[in-house]
Amino acid sequence: MPNKLKYCGPSNERTLFDYASKKVVDQGLLDMLSKFECLYPYVKGIAKANKIRNPFDRRVVEAYWLGNSLLDNVSMSDLYMNLKDEHHLAKRLSRKYFNEIVYKIPEGAKPHHSFQVLNVFINTGKKEFKKVFNTLESCLILPATIKSFKKGLFSNNEFAYVEIIGLEYKNSKITFSRRETIKVRFKFFGQAFVDDLSIGDLVSVHWGFVCDKLTVNQHKRLKAWNQYHLNLANLTM
């Protein structure tokens, strides 16, 4: 979805979606994924810290998107150098904002997607925080529960209704709060990332699209890491 909306990554979103929905992996896919300027440095860093050769190893990707024990092996210096030399944040940001981000490293920051969204992204757009806040919830990988399904009226797109935990901004702090059940996309033209979903399944949602079916432990880890980096973000709000 971020590619479709032109927010990040290469512009060939339909090709990427076909790869993912058909569960095909080849060099063409790897070449496209390596062009994600935000994702790729993080998974490279996680893989290197864990002595895993393939940055797109499933364990590595899960560590970045959902969180797992591989994050424990990424040292403070590993993350600092990744942000400085791979993401080039020291050149892209003012010294003040760069220091606010790296300040989170000794406080326990890890290369999880929620760190990127809630700490790096907020700082890169801090001058217009009220505008970028509306994108934070969509950009986060959010744990959700399937409540029902609905077929599109004018196409074979399908939707899922999920119970999801959203963001709220009050008293100069960001918090998670449980929301009403919302509608998200489940399929495009009969294709989906996950075909065997049922009511009650735990899933991840990104930019209004159901991405994956989660185990109970994955669901808990994702929720915990999101909260963890939200707490770090509030240190400098």
KOLVO-61617 format. One record per residue: residue number from 1; residue in one letter; x, y, z of N, C-alpha, C in turn. Coordinates in Angstrom, 2 decimals. Atoms other than C-alpha are relative to their C-alpha. Last residue first. Example, Ala and Ser with C-alpha at 12.3 -4.5 7.8 and 13.67 -1.06 7.14 Angstrom:
<midos>
MIDO     n   res    n_east   n_north      n_up   ca_east   ca_north     ca_up    c_east   c_north      c_up
MIDO     2     S     -0.82     -1.19     -0.06     13.67      -1.06      7.14     -0.77      1.09      0.73
MIDO     1     A      0.89     -1.19      0.00     12.30      -4.50      7.80      0.90      1.20      0.00
</midos>
This chain:
<midos>
MIDO     n   res    n_east   n_north      n_up   ca_east   ca_north     ca_up    c_east   c_north      c_up
MIDO   237     M      1.15     -0.68      0.60      7.53      15.26     22.37     -0.11      1.42      0.56
MIDO   236     T     -0.42     -1.25      0.64     11.05      14.18     23.29     -1.14      0.71     -0.71
MIDO   235     L     -1.08     -0.63     -0.76     10.44      11.41     25.81      0.39      1.36     -0.57
MIDO   234     N      0.55     -0.99     -0.92      7.08      10.67     24.15      1.07      0.67      0.87
MIDO   233     A      0.36     -1.19      0.75      8.85       8.93     21.29     -0.48      1.11      0.92
MIDO   232     L     -1.23     -0.73      0.33     10.51       6.50     23.68     -0.32      1.30     -0.75
MIDO   231     N     -0.51     -0.57     -1.24      7.13       5.47     25.12      1.27      0.81     -0.24
MIDO   230     L      0.86     -1.14     -0.28      5.81       5.00     21.58      0.46      0.69      1.29
MIDO   229     H     -0.55     -1.15      0.73      8.84       2.83     20.92     -0.90      1.22      0.08
MIDO   228     Y     -1.36     -0.28     -0.45      7.85       0.40     23.65      0.56      1.23     -0.69
MIDO   227     Q      0.11     -0.77     -1.24      4.14       0.56     22.83      1.37      0.44      0.50
MIDO   226     N      0.62     -1.28      0.34      4.79      -0.52     19.25     -0.10      0.89      1.23
MIDO   225     W     -1.03     -0.84      0.61      7.20      -3.17     20.49     -0.57      1.35     -0.43
MIDO   224     A     -0.98     -0.43     -1.01      4.60      -4.59     22.88      1.07      0.92     -0.60
MIDO   223     K      0.63     -0.97     -0.89      1.77      -4.70     20.32      1.02      0.56      1.00
MIDO   222     L      0.23     -1.21      0.79      4.00      -6.41     17.79     -0.61      1.09      0.87
MIDO   221     R     -1.28     -0.67      0.21      5.23      -8.88     20.39     -0.17      1.30     -0.77
MIDO   220     K     -0.43     -0.61     -1.26      1.70      -9.74     21.53      1.31      0.77     -0.18
MIDO   219     H      0.94     -1.08     -0.29      0.47     -10.36     17.98      0.43      0.75      1.26
MIDO   218     Q     -0.35     -1.08      0.91      3.56     -12.44     17.21     -0.87      1.23      0.26
MIDO   217     N     -1.26     -0.59     -0.44      2.95     -14.52     20.34      0.43      1.15     -0.91
MIDO   216     V      0.25     -0.76     -1.23     -0.73     -15.10     19.51      1.27      0.70      0.46
MIDO   215     T      0.20      0.87     -1.15      0.26     -16.13     15.99     -0.30      0.88      1.22
MIDO   214     L     -0.97      0.06     -1.08     -0.24     -13.63     13.22     -0.34     -1.08      1.01
MIDO   213     K      0.64      0.63     -1.15     -1.96     -13.72      9.83      1.06     -0.22      1.07
MIDO   212     D     -0.42      1.34     -0.38     -0.36     -11.28      7.44     -0.85     -0.50      1.16
MIDO   211     C     -1.28      0.48      0.54     -0.76      -8.04      5.52      0.30     -1.46      0.32
MIDO   210     V     -0.36      1.16     -0.82     -4.37      -6.86      5.88      1.25     -0.64     -0.62
MIDO   209     F      0.01      1.28      0.72     -4.46      -3.45      4.17      0.43     -1.12      0.94
MIDO   208     G      1.36      0.44      0.30     -5.41      -0.04      5.60     -0.09     -1.29     -0.76
MIDO   207     W      0.64     -0.89      0.96     -1.92       1.43      5.42     -1.35     -0.56     -0.47
MIDO   206     H     -0.93     -1.07      0.39     -0.50      -1.58      7.28     -0.64      0.82     -1.11
MIDO   205     V      0.59     -0.93      0.96     -2.61      -4.12      9.18      0.97      1.14     -0.24
MIDO   204     S     -0.66     -1.30      0.01     -1.28      -7.20     10.99     -0.63      0.84     -1.10
MIDO   203     V     -0.67     -0.42      1.23     -3.60     -10.11     11.73      0.80      1.28      0.25
MIDO   202     L     -0.84     -1.14     -0.32     -5.15     -12.16     14.54      0.81      0.35     -1.25
MIDO   201     D     -1.44      0.08      0.23     -7.91     -14.44     13.33      0.70      1.30      0.40
MIDO   200     G     -0.73      0.28     -1.24    -11.32     -14.18     14.99      1.49     -0.10     -0.17
MIDO   199     I      0.40     -0.91     -1.07    -13.30     -14.43     11.76      0.69     -0.44      1.30
MIDO   198     S      1.32      0.27     -0.57    -11.33     -16.50      9.30     -0.30      1.03      1.07
MIDO   197     L      0.38     -0.71     -1.21     -8.36     -15.90      7.00     -1.42     -0.35      0.43
MIDO   196     D      0.73      0.90     -0.89     -7.11     -18.51      4.54     -0.38      0.68      1.32
MIDO   195     D      1.28      0.45      0.55     -6.10     -16.35      1.61     -0.87     -0.74      1.01
MIDO   194     V      0.41      1.17     -0.76     -3.26     -14.25      3.04     -1.40     -0.41     -0.45
MIDO   193     F     -1.22      0.53     -0.61     -1.36     -11.71      0.92     -0.29     -1.28      0.76
MIDO   192     A     -0.25     -0.45     -1.36     -4.46     -11.28     -1.19      1.35     -0.53      0.47
MIDO   191     Q     -1.29      0.42     -0.55     -5.57     -11.55     -4.81      0.19      0.59      1.39
MIDO   190     G     -0.04      1.42     -0.31     -9.15     -11.50     -6.11      1.29     -0.51      0.59
MIDO   189     F      0.26      0.80      1.20     -8.86      -8.15     -7.80      0.20     -1.49      0.24
MIDO   188     F      0.07     -0.80      1.21     -7.26      -6.52     -4.74     -0.21     -0.97     -1.16
MIDO   187     K     -0.39      0.50      1.31     -8.02      -8.29     -1.48     -0.04      1.11     -1.04
MIDO   186     F     -0.46      1.38     -0.18     -8.29      -7.59      2.27      0.51     -0.57     -1.32
MIDO   185     R     -0.05      0.82      1.21     -8.76      -3.86      2.45      0.58     -1.37      0.32
MIDO   184     V     -1.29     -0.05      0.68     -9.66      -2.35      5.80     -0.06     -0.89     -1.24
MIDO   183     K     -0.11      0.76      1.25    -12.98      -1.50      7.47      1.38      0.19     -0.62
MIDO   182     I     -0.13     -0.78      1.22    -12.96      -0.38     11.10      0.13     -0.92     -1.22
MIDO   181     T     -0.38      0.84      1.13    -14.16      -1.86     14.41      0.02      0.84     -1.28
MIDO   180     E      1.08      0.78      0.61    -14.36       0.88     17.00      0.57     -0.90     -1.09
MIDO   179     R      0.97     -0.70      0.82    -11.20       2.00     18.68     -1.12     -0.92     -0.43
MIDO   178     R      0.80      0.94      0.78     -8.92       0.90     21.51     -1.10      0.75     -0.74
MIDO   177     S      1.32      0.16     -0.60     -6.50       3.64     22.56     -0.82     -0.93     -0.88
MIDO   176     F      0.84      0.96      0.70     -2.76       3.97     22.02     -1.34     -0.08      0.71
MIDO   175     T      0.38      1.22     -0.71     -1.16       7.15     23.32     -0.73     -0.94     -0.96
MIDO   174     I      0.70      0.95      0.86      0.75      10.11     21.93     -0.31     -1.24      0.82
MIDO   173     K     -0.53      1.36      0.03      1.64      12.95     24.30     -0.83     -0.84     -0.96
MIDO   172     S     -1.36      0.02      0.58      1.24      16.73     24.20      0.66     -1.37      0.04
MIDO   171     N     -0.92     -0.48     -1.04     -1.81      16.59     26.52      1.46     -0.13     -0.44
MIDO   170     K      0.60     -0.91     -0.96     -3.62      14.59     23.84      1.01      0.33      1.09
MIDO   169     Y     -0.94     -1.03     -0.43     -2.74      12.72     20.69     -0.71      0.95      0.95
MIDO   168     E      0.68     -1.22     -0.42     -4.55       9.44     20.03      1.06      0.98      0.50
MIDO   167     L     -0.75     -1.03     -0.72     -3.36       6.40     18.14     -0.89      1.17      0.39
MIDO   166     G     -0.49     -1.18      0.71     -5.31       3.32     17.12      0.72      0.98      0.90
MIDO   165     I     -0.39     -1.00     -0.99     -5.84      -0.21     18.40      0.62      1.18     -0.73
MIDO   164     I     -1.38     -0.46      0.08     -7.74      -2.35     15.91      0.26      1.03      1.09
MIDO   163     E     -0.14     -0.77     -1.23    -10.87      -4.45     15.71      1.47      0.36      0.13
MIDO   162     V     -0.92      0.42     -1.05    -11.13      -5.50     12.11     -0.13      0.89      1.23
MIDO   161     Y      0.23     -0.89     -1.14    -13.72      -5.42      9.35      0.83     -0.53      1.16
MIDO   160     A      0.17      0.64     -1.31    -12.32      -7.05      6.26     -0.31      1.08      1.02
MIDO   159     F     -0.39     -0.76     -1.17    -12.70      -5.91      2.68     -0.19     -0.85      1.24
MIDO   158     E      0.67      0.41     -1.21    -12.87      -7.54     -0.71      0.58      0.75      1.18
MIDO   157     N     -0.76     -0.35     -1.19    -12.08      -6.21     -4.16     -0.80     -0.46      1.21
MIDO   156     N     -0.21      1.15     -0.87    -14.12      -8.15     -6.68      1.02      0.30      1.09
MIDO   155     S     -1.17      0.75      0.47    -15.48      -4.96     -8.15      0.12     -1.23      0.88
MIDO   154     F     -0.25     -0.28      1.40    -18.51      -2.67     -7.91      1.24     -0.70     -0.56
MIDO   153     L      1.22     -0.05      0.80    -20.12      -3.73     -4.64      0.28      0.10     -1.49
MIDO   152     G      0.27     -1.29      0.61    -16.96      -4.85     -2.85     -1.22     -0.04     -0.91
MIDO   151     K     -0.41     -0.06      1.40    -17.21      -8.05     -0.82     -0.37      1.36     -0.57
MIDO   150     K      0.99     -0.63      0.88    -17.39      -7.78      2.96      0.57      0.06     -1.41
MIDO   149     F     -0.49     -0.29      1.35    -15.65      -9.76      5.71     -1.12      0.62     -0.83
MIDO   148     S      0.89      0.44      1.09    -16.14      -9.97      9.48      0.63      0.37     -1.32
MIDO   147     K      1.36      0.10     -0.52    -14.45      -9.45     12.89     -0.99     -0.50     -1.06
MIDO   146     I      1.05      0.04      1.03    -10.78     -10.03     12.08     -1.37     -0.20      0.65
MIDO   145     T      0.76      1.25     -0.04     -8.52      -9.01     14.99     -1.12      0.06     -1.03
MIDO   144     A      1.46     -0.11      0.12     -5.81      -6.36     14.75     -0.62     -1.39      0.06
MIDO   143     P      0.66      1.29     -0.25     -2.14      -5.71     15.46     -1.52      0.19     -0.01
MIDO   142     L      0.88      0.10     -1.15     -0.89      -2.51     13.81     -0.57     -1.40      0.16
MIDO   141     I      0.52      1.35      0.15      2.14      -2.04     11.56     -0.83     -0.25      1.25
MIDO   140     L     -0.35      1.05     -0.95      2.47       1.72     11.79     -0.53     -1.36     -0.44
MIDO   139     C     -1.35      0.49      0.31      2.15       3.83      8.64      0.45     -1.10      0.97
MIDO   138     S      0.01      0.79      1.24     -1.61       4.24      8.88      1.34     -0.64     -0.26
MIDO   137     E      0.77      1.22     -0.23     -1.42       5.30     12.54     -0.02     -0.89     -1.24
MIDO   136     L     -0.74      0.91     -0.87      1.38       7.76     11.84     -0.73     -1.33      0.18
MIDO   135     T     -0.56      1.11      0.76     -0.27       9.40      8.82      0.66     -1.06      0.90
MIDO   134     N      1.07      0.78      0.61     -2.63      11.65     10.78      0.52     -1.19     -0.81
MIDO   133     F      0.59      0.91     -0.98      0.25      12.79     12.94     -1.04     -0.90     -0.63
MIDO   132     V     -0.51      1.37      0.19      2.06      14.19      9.88     -0.64     -0.97      0.98
MIDO   131     K      0.34      0.52      1.32     -0.09      17.33      9.74      0.44     -1.45     -0.14
MIDO   130     K      1.44      0.18      0.04     -0.05      18.08     13.47     -0.45     -0.56     -1.35
MIDO   129     F      0.42      1.23     -0.67      3.70      17.46     13.48     -1.50     -0.24     -0.11
MIDO   128     E      1.39      0.06      0.40      4.53      20.11     10.88     -0.65     -1.23      0.64
MIDO   127     K      0.48     -1.36      0.16      7.89      21.21     12.26     -1.47      0.04     -0.38
MIDO   126     K      0.45     -0.57     -1.26      8.41      17.67     13.50     -0.55      1.42     -0.13
MIDO   125     G      1.11     -0.88      0.33      8.49      16.06     10.10     -0.51      0.80      1.18
MIDO   124     T     -0.23     -0.56      1.33     11.89      14.41     10.21     -1.12      0.93     -0.40
MIDO   123     N     -1.02     -1.04     -0.02     11.48      14.05     13.96      0.24      0.61     -1.37
MIDO   122     I      0.52     -1.17     -0.72      8.17      12.21     13.75      1.03      1.13     -0.03
MIDO   121     F      0.95     -0.71      0.86      9.56       9.89     11.07     -0.55      1.26      0.68
MIDO   120     V     -0.70     -0.62      1.13     12.61       8.93     13.15     -0.97      0.84     -0.83
MIDO   119     N     -1.14     -0.81     -0.44     10.80       8.38     16.44      0.70      0.70     -1.16
MIDO   118     L      0.33     -0.83     -1.16      7.30       6.98     15.95      1.14      0.88      0.48
MIDO   117     V      1.21     -0.82      0.15      7.63       5.63     12.43     -0.14      1.01      1.14
MIDO   116     Q     -0.09     -0.85      1.19     11.23       4.37     12.43     -1.19      0.96     -0.08
MIDO   115     F     -1.02     -1.01     -0.29     11.02       3.08     15.99      0.10      0.97     -1.17
MIDO   114     S      0.62     -1.00     -0.85      7.74       1.33     15.15      0.99      1.08      0.44
MIDO   113     H      0.74     -0.96      0.82      9.45      -0.45     12.25     -0.64      1.10      0.85
MIDO   112     H      1.35      0.51      0.25     11.91      -2.05     14.64     -0.76      1.06     -0.76
MIDO   111     P      0.40     -0.21      1.40     15.61      -1.22     14.60     -1.29     -0.71     -0.36
MIDO   110     K     -0.42      1.11      0.84     15.91      -1.02     18.42     -0.52      0.23     -1.42
MIDO   109     A      0.58      0.12      1.34     15.73       1.91     20.84      0.59     -1.19     -0.76
MIDO   108     G      0.48      1.34      0.33     16.80       1.22     24.43     -0.60     -0.19     -1.37
MIDO   107     E      1.24      0.21     -0.74     17.36       4.59     26.15     -0.65     -1.33     -0.38
MIDO   106     P     -0.33      0.49     -1.36     20.96       4.42     24.94     -1.23     -0.18      0.88
MIDO   105     I     -0.76      1.26      0.08     19.52       4.59     21.38      0.42     -0.49      1.38
MIDO   104     K      0.84      1.15     -0.34     16.79       7.18     22.04      0.79     -1.31      0.03
MIDO   103     Y      0.18      0.01     -1.46     19.31      10.03     22.14     -0.81     -1.21      0.44
MIDO   102     V     -1.03      0.91     -0.53     20.10       9.03     18.54      0.00     -0.01      1.53
MIDO   101     I      0.22      1.40      0.42     16.76      10.52     17.47      1.02     -0.92      0.64
MIDO   100     E      1.21      0.49     -0.67     16.95      13.74     19.48     -0.26     -1.46     -0.34
MIDO    99     N     -0.35      0.34     -1.38     20.56      14.21     18.33     -1.21     -0.51      0.77
MIDO    98     F     -0.79      1.23      0.04     19.46      14.03     14.69      0.36     -0.44      1.41
MIDO    97     Y      0.91      1.13      0.22     16.74      16.58     15.38      0.75     -1.32     -0.06
MIDO    96     K      0.96      0.12     -1.11     19.12      19.10     16.95     -0.88     -1.23     -0.17
MIDO    95     R     -0.69      0.65     -1.11     21.95      18.51     14.42     -0.96     -0.24      1.17
MIDO    94     S     -0.79     -0.94     -0.79     19.53      19.35     11.62      0.66     -0.77      1.13
MIDO    93     L      0.68     -0.72     -1.07     18.44      16.43      9.50      0.92      1.04      0.63
MIDO    92     R      1.35     -0.40      0.40     19.42      14.96      6.12     -0.70      0.87      1.04
MIDO    91     K     -0.05     -0.96      1.11     23.19      14.81      6.63     -1.39      0.55     -0.32
MIDO    90     A     -0.82     -1.13     -0.44     23.15      13.19     10.08      0.09      1.07     -1.08
MIDO    89     L      0.81     -0.96     -0.73     20.23      11.05      8.91      0.80      1.21      0.46
MIDO    88     H     -0.54     -1.35      0.24     22.29       9.33      6.23     -0.78      1.08      0.74
MIDO    87     H      1.17     -0.87      0.21     20.09       6.21      6.45      0.40      1.45     -0.27
MIDO    86     E      0.88      0.67      0.96     23.07       3.87      5.94     -1.23      0.85     -0.31
MIDO    85     D     -0.66      0.32      1.27     25.87       5.94      7.51     -0.90     -0.64     -1.04
MIDO    84     K     -0.92     -1.02      0.49     24.26       7.77     10.44      0.49     -0.29     -1.42
MIDO    83     L      0.73     -1.25      0.21     21.20       5.66     11.17      0.89      1.06     -0.64
MIDO    82     N      1.01      0.24      1.02     23.09       2.40     10.68     -0.75      1.28     -0.32
MIDO    81     M     -0.68     -0.05      1.29     26.10       3.71     12.60     -0.99     -0.25     -1.14
MIDO    80     Y     -0.49     -1.36      0.25     23.89       4.49     15.60      0.64      0.11     -1.39
MIDO    79     L      1.13     -0.83      0.41     22.06       1.18     15.37      0.44      1.43     -0.31
MIDO    78     D      0.54      0.49      1.27     25.25      -0.89     15.39     -1.11      0.92     -0.49
MIDO    77     S     -0.87     -0.53      1.06     26.78       1.30     18.12     -0.46     -0.47     -1.38
MIDO    76     M      0.22     -1.44      0.12     23.81       0.62     20.40      0.84      0.58     -1.13
MIDO    75     S     -0.57     -0.84     -1.05     24.08      -3.10     19.73     -0.33      1.47     -0.22
MIDO    74     V     -0.41     -1.25      0.66     21.74      -5.21     17.59      0.47      0.96      1.09
MIDO    73     N     -1.41      0.09      0.39     21.70      -8.66     19.21      0.50      1.23     -0.75
MIDO    72     D     -0.85     -0.06     -1.20     18.45      -8.08     21.11      1.48      0.03     -0.35
MIDO    71     L     -0.22     -1.41     -0.35     16.67      -7.27     17.83      0.93      0.14      1.20
MIDO    70     L     -1.15     -0.50      0.77     17.16     -10.89     16.73      0.30      1.46      0.35
MIDO    69     S     -1.23     -0.02     -0.80     14.83     -11.95     19.58      1.22      0.50     -0.76
MIDO    68     N     -0.37      1.30     -0.56     11.67     -10.96     17.70      1.37      0.11      0.66
MIDO    67     G     -0.85      0.06     -1.18      9.76      -7.89     16.52      0.27     -1.44      0.41
MIDO    66     L      0.78      0.43     -1.15      6.84      -7.57     14.13      0.78      0.04      1.30
MIDO    65     W      1.43     -0.32      0.10      8.12      -5.68     11.08     -0.78     -0.31      1.27
MIDO    64     Y      0.26     -1.40      0.31     11.87      -5.48     11.70     -1.48      0.33      0.06
MIDO    63     A     -0.56     -0.83     -1.06     12.35      -8.80     13.49     -0.34      1.47     -0.23
MIDO    62     E      0.93      0.03     -1.14      9.97     -10.53     11.07      0.50      0.88      1.14
MIDO    61     V      1.15     -0.84      0.37     12.14      -9.38      8.17     -1.02      0.04      1.13
MIDO    60     V     -0.45     -1.40      0.00     15.23     -10.80      9.85     -1.17      0.93     -0.29
MIDO    59     R     -0.21     -0.39     -1.40     13.61     -14.14     10.70      0.37      1.47      0.11
MIDO    58     R      1.29     -0.20     -0.66     12.25     -14.47      7.16      0.14      0.48      1.44
MIDO    57     D      0.34      1.22     -0.75     15.72     -13.99      5.66     -1.28      0.28      0.78
MIDO    56     F      1.42      0.28      0.15     15.55     -10.83      3.55     -0.39     -1.38      0.55
MIDO    55     P      0.77     -1.00     -0.74     18.92      -9.52      4.78     -1.51     -0.20     -0.11
MIDO    54     N      1.09     -0.52      0.81     20.48     -12.84      3.62     -0.82      1.02      0.80
MIDO    53     R     -0.46     -0.55      1.27     23.86     -13.52      5.19     -1.09      0.70     -0.79
MIDO    52     I      0.87      0.64      0.99     22.77     -13.91      8.80      0.30      0.64     -1.35
MIDO    51     K     -0.82      0.86      0.86     25.52     -13.06     11.28     -0.86     -0.85     -0.94
MIDO    50     N      0.32      1.39     -0.35     23.01     -11.68     13.80      0.74     -1.01     -0.87
MIDO    49     A     -0.18      0.16     -1.44     24.34      -8.10     13.78     -0.24     -1.44      0.44
MIDO    48     K     -1.43     -0.07     -0.32     24.72      -8.29     10.00      0.24     -0.25      1.47
MIDO    47     A     -0.66      1.22      0.50     21.14      -9.46      9.48      1.47     -0.03      0.39
MIDO    46     I      0.44      1.11     -0.86     19.71      -6.71     11.70      0.70     -1.29     -0.41
MIDO    45     G     -0.62     -0.13     -1.31     21.79      -4.07      9.91     -0.37     -1.13      0.94
MIDO    44     K     -1.44      0.28      0.14     20.82      -5.24      6.45      0.68      0.03      1.35
MIDO    43     V     -0.13      1.46      0.06     17.18      -5.37      7.56      1.45     -0.41     -0.23
MIDO    42     Y      0.33      0.65     -1.27     17.40      -1.76      8.72      0.19     -1.51     -0.07
MIDO    41     P     -1.07     -0.17     -0.98     19.27      -0.45      5.69     -0.29     -0.67      1.34
MIDO    40     Y     -1.18      0.79      0.31     16.70      -2.08      3.35      1.16      0.22      0.99
MIDO    39     L     -0.01      1.39     -0.43     13.51      -0.78      4.94      1.38     -0.65     -0.12
MIDO    38     C      0.19      0.09     -1.46     14.06       2.97      4.66      0.16     -1.44      0.47
MIDO    37     E     -1.04     -0.76     -0.68     15.58       3.35      1.18     -0.14     -0.03      1.52
MIDO    36     F      0.73     -0.66     -1.08     13.47       0.56     -0.31      1.00      0.71      0.91
MIDO    35     K      0.15     -1.42      0.32     15.55      -0.14     -3.42     -0.86      0.74      1.03
MIDO    34     S     -1.22     -0.70     -0.40     16.78      -3.48     -2.04     -0.06      1.50     -0.31
MIDO    33     L      0.03     -0.23     -1.44     13.21      -4.75     -2.27      1.22      0.78      0.48
MIDO    32     M      0.98     -1.03     -0.31     13.18      -4.28     -6.04      0.00      0.33      1.49
MIDO    31     D     -0.50     -1.27      0.52     16.42      -6.20     -6.55     -0.96      1.15      0.32
MIDO    30     L     -1.04     -0.47     -0.91     15.20      -8.98     -4.26      0.57      1.34     -0.45
MIDO    29     L      0.63     -0.49     -1.22     12.00      -9.30     -6.30      1.05      0.57      0.95
MIDO    28     G      0.72     -1.23      0.35     13.89      -9.57     -9.58     -0.66      0.62      1.21
MIDO    27     Q     -0.93     -1.12     -0.07     16.29     -12.06     -8.03     -0.67      1.32     -0.34
MIDO    26     D     -1.11      0.16      0.93     13.47     -14.50     -7.32      0.87      1.25      0.07
MIDO    25     V     -1.23     -0.72     -0.35     10.78     -15.08     -4.71      1.05     -0.30     -1.07
MIDO    24     V     -1.15      0.25      0.88      7.19     -16.01     -5.60      1.19      0.84      0.46
MIDO    23     K     -1.04      0.63     -0.82      4.43     -16.26     -2.97      1.21     -0.40     -0.85
MIDO    22     K     -0.27      1.31      0.60      1.70     -15.49     -5.53      1.11     -0.75      0.71
MIDO    21     S      1.22      0.79     -0.02      0.26     -12.66     -3.41      0.21     -1.39     -0.59
MIDO    20     A      0.40      0.36     -1.36      3.70     -11.27     -2.62     -1.22     -0.91      0.02
MIDO    19     Y     -1.01      0.86     -0.64      5.12     -11.34     -6.15     -0.52     -0.50      1.35
MIDO    18     D      0.08      1.30      0.65      1.89      -9.98     -7.63      1.00     -0.99      0.60
MIDO    17     F      1.20      0.67     -0.53      1.85      -7.17     -5.06     -0.16     -1.38     -0.62
MIDO    16     L     -0.29      0.45     -1.36      5.43      -6.23     -5.93     -1.17     -0.77      0.59
MIDO    15     T     -0.94      1.11      0.11      4.57      -6.11     -9.62      0.33     -0.56      1.38
MIDO    14     R      0.79      1.15      0.46      1.51      -3.96     -8.89      0.89     -1.23     -0.15
MIDO    13     E      0.73      0.65     -1.09      3.60      -1.60     -6.74     -0.78     -1.21     -0.45
MIDO    12     N      0.62      1.15      0.67      6.11      -0.75     -9.47     -0.77     -0.85      1.01
MIDO    11     S      1.37     -0.31      0.44      6.83       2.74     -8.09     -0.71     -1.16     -0.69
MIDO    10     P      0.13     -0.19      1.45      9.88       1.80     -6.04     -1.46      0.11     -0.42
MIDO     9     G     -0.33      1.12      0.86      9.84       2.25     -2.26     -0.18      0.31     -1.47
MIDO     8     C     -1.36      0.51     -0.16      8.03       4.86     -0.20      0.22     -1.17     -0.96
MIDO     7     Y     -0.66     -0.50     -1.19      5.00       7.12     -0.11      1.42     -0.53      0.16
MIDO     6     K     -1.20     -0.76      0.37      3.68       6.75     -3.66      0.74      0.56      1.21
MIDO     5     L      0.26     -1.38     -0.37      0.19       5.64     -2.47      1.20      0.92     -0.26
MIDO     4     K      1.16     -0.42      0.77      0.53       2.35     -4.33     -0.31      1.47      0.26
MIDO     3     N     -0.45     -0.18      1.39      4.00       1.98     -2.88     -1.14      0.51     -0.87
MIDO     2     P     -0.79     -1.24      0.08      2.75       2.59      0.66      0.50      0.28     -1.41
MIDO     1     M      0.80     -1.22      0.00      0.00       0.00      0.00      0.84      1.28      0.00
</midos>
